[in-house]
Amino acid sequence: MTKREIFLTDLALITCIVQRGLGDDIVLAAREAGALGATINYARGTGVRERLGILGVAVEVEKEVINIVVATEQMDTVFDSIHLAGKLDTPGMGFMYVTPLEKAATYIPPQVVEKLEDKG
């Protein structure tokens, strides 16, 4: 087996944490904005819930954590789409952030590898 030195670069990881049940809407909005897919995990949150409870806003403890890897050129479009779909400008709805990815690896079809090698 030969070792390939082709890795994906210029990527960003968008992580969005929302109340349980909103993950599918977030993923749909991301896909419509150009993302190829997403990973959803379930979690429990603490901390902010108690502070927002004082304001009379009920915040669910159960959360969905959505991770989406996108090309940096798509990042702003997907980020804005998720922000609107998740209503993240509303108190207690969620939180999201972007992490730059230095390098990633996955299956790359042979025809894409050939094109990349021809450019190099």
CORMORA-V271789 format. One line per field, one symbol per residue. phi: phi as a letter, one per 40 degrees, with the letter a starting at -180 (. if undefined). psi: psi as a letter, one per 20 degrees, with the letter a starting at -180 (. if undefined). burial: + if it has 24 or more other ideal C-beta (glycine too) atoms within 12 Angstrom, else -. Layout:
BEGIN
phi=???
psi=???
burial=???
END
This chain:
BEGIN
phi=.cccbbbcbfbbbcbbbbcdhcdcccccccccchcciabbbbabbahcdccccccgccbcccbbbbbbcbcdccdcccdcccdcccfccbdgciaaabbcbcaabacbddccdccccccc
psi=pqppkpqpalqqoppporqpiighhgggggghiiqharppqqrpqrehggghhhijpppqhpqpoppppqqhhiggggghgggghilijppihaqqrppqpgqqqappqhhgggghhhh.
burial=-------+--++++++++++-++-+++-++--+-+--+-+------------------++--+++++++++--++-+++-+++-++-+---+++++-+--+-------------------
END
